[in-house]
Amino acid sequence: MAEDLDVIPWGAQDRFQAHFIVKTHGSISQQDFLARTTLRPVGHFASKKVGTVEWVGGQLADNLSADNDLKNMILKLPYDDAEILVEPTNSGIRIHGNWKSSYDFAITKELFSVYDKIASHVRIMLGSPPVKS
């Protein structure tokens, strides 16, 4: 019997994900704060860009869909960064994208601005004014 030279990697993988958390005080409706982007691409492979952006989910998704400035900001992002999820946790609301390798992982100013704008919508829904930057 020959030894298999293709070893299957086990253990921790080289993947990262940045989470932006908006703290909540008290109970919230879980369904109202669920949102994720649905993207329609333009182009193929390396030239793939975001053509249109739609938000799917609860009340927050409706509010984010109505924000044209946010939509224009997302259209300027690379396709992989434009996949955004918003989900409630026990003590906050988490805003994040997909898992990335250490070579691809970066938070650009543009991506941070998009997450900040989403966080301001969350804070408005929570009843607290958004933080001025």
C-alpha distance (Angstrom), angle and dihedral (degrees) to the residues before:
residue distance angle dihedral
M1 . . .
A2 3.81 . .
E3 3.77 123.4 .
D4 3.80 116.1 -112.5
L5 3.82 108.4 -116.9
D6 3.82 93.8 -165.8
V7 3.77 100.8 83.5
I8 3.79 116.2 -160.5
P9 3.81 109.6 -128.6
W10 3.78 114.8 -120.5
G11 3.76 130.5 -175.6
A12 3.77 131.3 33.1
Q13 3.76 116.0 4.3
D14 3.79 125.9 -142.6
R15 3.82 95.6 -108.3
F16 3.80 130.3 126.3
Q17 3.78 136.9 -174.2
A18 3.82 128.7 -175.5
H19 3.79 116.4 -140.3
F20 3.80 123.0 -161.2
I21 3.80 111.5 -161.4
V22 3.79 128.7 -160.6
K23 3.82 108.7 -160.6
T24 3.79 118.0 -129.3
H25 3.78 127.5 -156.5
G26 3.78 112.7 -150.7
S27 3.77 131.6 -5.8
I28 3.79 122.9 -34.5
S29 3.77 134.5 -171.4
Q30 3.80 104.5 -96.7
Q31 3.81 93.4 -155.0
D32 3.81 94.4 52.4
F33 3.81 93.1 58.6
L34 3.82 99.1 47.4
A35 3.80 114.0 108.1
R36 3.79 139.5 149.8
T37 3.76 135.9 172.0
T38 3.76 122.8 -107.5
L39 3.79 109.4 -158.4
R40 3.78 131.5 -160.4
P41 3.81 109.0 -158.2
V42 3.76 130.2 -143.1
G43 3.81 118.1 -153.4
H44 3.78 130.9 7.8
F45 3.79 138.9 -87.7
A46 3.81 112.2 -27.2
S47 3.80 93.2 5.0
K48 3.84 93.1 53.1
K49 3.80 111.9 132.5
V50 3.79 135.5 171.9
G51 3.80 110.8 -90.1
T52 3.79 101.4 176.2
V53 3.80 134.4 0.5
E54 3.79 126.4 -149.4
W55 3.80 128.2 176.0
V56 3.81 119.3 -137.9
G57 3.79 123.8 -165.2
G58 3.79 139.2 53.3
Q59 3.79 135.0 -28.5
L60 3.81 92.5 -49.6
A61 3.81 90.1 57.0
D62 3.81 89.6 53.7
N63 3.81 90.9 50.9
L64 3.82 92.1 47.7
S65 3.81 91.6 48.4
A66 3.81 90.2 54.8
D67 3.84 92.5 54.6
N68 3.82 106.0 92.2
D69 3.83 93.2 -178.3
L70 3.81 89.7 58.1
K71 3.80 90.9 46.9
N72 3.83 91.0 52.9
M73 3.81 90.9 47.9
I74 3.83 91.2 52.7
L75 3.82 91.8 48.0
K76 3.82 88.7 61.2
L77 3.83 93.4 53.9
P78 3.81 123.7 94.0
Y79 3.81 111.4 -94.8
D80 3.82 95.2 -107.6
D81 3.81 92.6 51.0
A82 3.81 92.5 49.5
E83 3.81 92.2 68.3
I84 3.82 99.6 94.9
L85 3.80 130.3 172.2
V86 3.80 128.2 -164.6
E87 3.80 117.6 -167.9
P88 3.80 136.0 161.9
T89 3.80 121.6 -117.0
N90 3.81 131.3 -173.8
S91 3.80 95.7 -80.8
G92 3.78 105.3 14.1
I93 3.76 150.2 3.5
R94 3.79 116.1 -90.1
I95 3.81 123.7 -145.6
H96 3.80 115.6 -167.9
G97 3.78 147.6 140.9
N98 3.79 133.9 -140.3
W99 3.80 128.5 -53.2
K100 3.81 113.3 -88.2
S101 3.78 136.3 -169.6
S102 3.79 119.9 -111.9
Y103 3.82 89.4 -101.6
D104 3.82 93.9 54.5
F105 3.82 99.0 36.1
A106 3.80 113.0 111.0
I107 3.78 138.7 129.9
T108 3.78 109.4 -142.3
K109 3.79 124.9 -163.4
E110 3.80 89.5 -108.1
L111 3.81 93.2 52.1
F112 3.80 91.3 46.4
S113 3.82 89.6 51.2
V114 3.82 90.6 53.3
Y115 3.83 91.9 49.8
D116 3.81 90.1 46.5
K117 3.82 91.5 52.4
I118 3.82 90.6 49.3
A119 3.82 89.3 49.4
S120 3.81 90.4 52.9
H121 3.83 89.7 54.6
V122 3.80 89.1 50.5
R123 3.80 91.9 50.5
I124 3.81 91.3 49.6
M125 3.82 89.8 52.3
L126 3.81 89.5 49.2
G127 3.78 89.4 55.0
S128 3.78 98.6 -111.1
P129 3.80 122.5 112.7
P130 3.81 117.4 -107.7
V131 3.79 117.0 -102.3
K132 3.81 113.0 -103.8
S133 3.80 112.8 -126.2
